[in-house]
Amino acid sequence: MTEEPGFRIVVDDGQLDLIAFEKALDAARRCDTADGEAAAPEVALDV
């Protein structure tokens, strides 16, 4: 779609790695266990 002065791309949340990364990072921040806290950032970085 063209829009002045350039283009607009319309995507769903699931199509953006940034959204998946932020969700994984948020999950890491809410973890109750040390194992979960250690594993969650790795999951986020795998995005």
MONORJO-V201396 format. One record per pair of residues at least 24 apart in sequence whose ideal C-beta (glycine too) atoms are under 10 Angstrom apart, sorted by the first residue. I is the first residue (numbers start at 0). GAP is how many residues later the second one is. If there is no record, write none. Layout:
i:I gap:GAP
i:I gap:GAP
//
This chain:
i:15 gap:31
i:16 gap:30
i:17 gap:29
i:18 gap:28
i:19 gap:24
i:19 gap:26
i:19 gap:27
i:20 gap:24
i:20 gap:25
i:20 gap:26
i:21 gap:25
i:22 gap:24
//
